[in-house]
Amino acid sequence: MKFYNFVMGLFRIFCNLFFRYEVSGTENIPDTGNIVIAANHKANIDPVFVAAAIRNRKVAAVAKKELFDIKPLGYVLKKLNVIPIDRDNPGISTIKSILKLIKEGYAVGLFPEGTRVRGYKFGEGKAGVAMFATKGKASVIPVSVISTYKIFSRVKVYFGEPIPMDQYFKSKLTNDDYERISNDIMKVIVKNYCEHSDGIIDPGKVEYDFE
């Protein structure tokens, strides 16, 4: 816990030192209960922006397994409760580890798009975020990270209202169902991204094709 708090403190110093870092909507992060944090993903620094913004919950994240091969990065990621995942073929043990963290009260951070989608474009939601939220009996907190990612530019992290998932908890869902639900989550993220752009980006240029 001490190491986690120390690193989060460094993240916040970094964000405020090198960017005009703004956070809003944190009242939408409940202090208790199962939650999944779902954010858009345009740059490698996004996990830092999101984690630094959450103060009332301990954050755990999922990252591609290749990052754990980089030493000492892999050691640090493990200390920060980051779970390695094979994005093409996640194993049962990985899925169980993620669900365990959700049920233990961690705010588990996921990127519905599954990879970085740069510029004004947004990718379709992959099945994973909906699957973990429903199987973990969790609400989804949609997060919009709004930035040009230029040094000393404005960065806004906006937390939207929780998306309840309880209507799906007892349903038998297919992979197509999970993808549809994840796309619905992505639509909320994109909507909030545009509505809270505040001059950081031009919302008229935003592109996505998962109507």
N, C-alpha and C positions, 0 to 999 in steps of 0.2 A: 504493500500500500504506500509506503514511503517513497519507493522508487517511482511508482505510478504518479503520485502527486508531484514529485520533483520534475518528471518529464512533462507533465501537463503544464507546470509552471513555466518551463522552458518554451513550450509550444506557444503559450500566451505572450511571452516576452518577444519571441520571434515574430508572431503575427502583428503585434502592435509596433514593433520597431521597424519592420520592413514594408508594412502595408498600412493603409488607413482602414483598420479592421473594425467592422460593425457587426453586432449580433442583435437580432430582434426575434420576438416570438417565443422566448424561452419559457414563458408561462404555460406554453402548450406541452411542455415536457413534464409528465406526472412524476411525483416523487417516489411512487410505488407502483407495482403492477408490471406485467410483462410488456415490453415494448421493443420494436425494431425501428431503427433509424434508417430511413431510405433517402439517399441523396443523389443528385445528378453528379456526373463525374467527367470533368474536362481536363484535369491536370493532376500530376502525382501528388501535389501538395494538398489536395482536397481533404484527405483524411485528417491532416493536421488542423485545417480550418474548422472542421466539424468537431473534432475531439476537444479542441481548445475552447469551444463555445459552450460545452455541456459541463455544468458545475454541480448539479444536484444528483447526478447518477454516475456510476463508474462505467466507462465505455469499454466494450470489447469489439473487435473488428475482424473482418475476414479479408485475407489478402492472398494473392496468387502464390503458390508454393515456391516458385522460383526465387522470390525475395529472400526466403529462408536459407538459400545457398550462399548468400552474401554475408561474410563474416566481417565485423561483429553485428551487423544488422539483424541477422536471424536471432541472435541471443536477445537483443533489445526487444524485438517484436514478441518473443515468447514471454518476456517479463511484463509486457503490456497487454497480455491476454489476447494477442492477435492469433487467429487460427489459420493455418495454411490450407489452401484448397486447390484441388486440381479442377480448374474451371470447365474442362471438357468431360471429366468423369469423377465427380466428387464421391468419395467412398462413404460407406455407411458410418464408419467411425467418425469421420469429419462432420457428417450431418448430426450425429448424436452429440458431439461436442458442442456444436452451435446451439442446439436445442437446450442442452444442459445449462449453458450460460444464460440464455433467455430466461429459463425457469429459476435461475439463481438471482435474478434481479438486475443483471447487466443490461445496459442499453447497447444492444448489438447493432453495429453499423454495417449496412450493406449498400451496394450500388446496383440498383435494379438493371441498369444498362449492361452490367457485367464487365465493361471495359471503358476506357476513356473515349468520349465522343467530343471532338474539339470544335471550337468556333461556336456558331449559332445553331448548330444541329443538335438534335437529341435522338438517342437510339431507342429502340423498342425495349420494353421491360422483359427481362428473362424470368423464367418460372420460379427461380430460387427465392426471391424476396417474399412472394405470396405463399410459397410452400412453408418457409420457416415461420412466417407470421401465423399461419393457420395451425400448423402442427405444434407451435410453441404457445398457442392460445394468447397471442400478443396483438396489441394495437400497433399500427404503423404511424410513425411520426414523419411526414414528408418534409424534406429539407432541401431548400434551394440555395446553392452556392453561386453567388453572382459576382463575377470579376472578369477583368481583362487579363489578370495574372501578371501585369507589369509591375516591376518593383516600385514601391511607394504609391501605388494606385489604390483606389477604394476596393475593399472586399466586403461583401455583405452576406452573412449567413442568416437565412430566415427559416424559422421552424414553424410549419403550418399546424393547423388543428389536427389532433389525432384522428386517424381513419380507423373506425372500429371494424374488426374482422370476425366478430362472434357469430355472425350469420353463416359463416363457413365452417365453424369448428366441428360440427357433426356431419358435414357433407362429405361424400366420396367425390373427390375432385380429380380430374385428369390433368395431364400436363398442359393441354390446351386451356383448361380452366385457370390453371395457375398463371399462364402467360396473359390471359385476358385480364385477370385481377391485377397483375403487375403493371400492365399497360394503363389500367385505370389509375393506379398509383402514380405512374409517370405523368399522366395528364395533369394531376394535381400539382406535381412538382414543377412542370412547365408553366402552368397557369400562375402559380405563385412567383416563379422566376420572372415572368413578364410584368406582373402587377407590382412587384417590389424592386424593379430594376433601378428606379430612382436616378436615372441619368447615367448609370454605370455602363449599361449596354443599350442598344436600340432594340426594343422588343419587336419592332416591325420586321426585323431580319430573322427572327427565330423560325427554325424549320423543324418539323417532325411529321412523320407519315404513319402514325398509328391511331388514326381516328377510330 
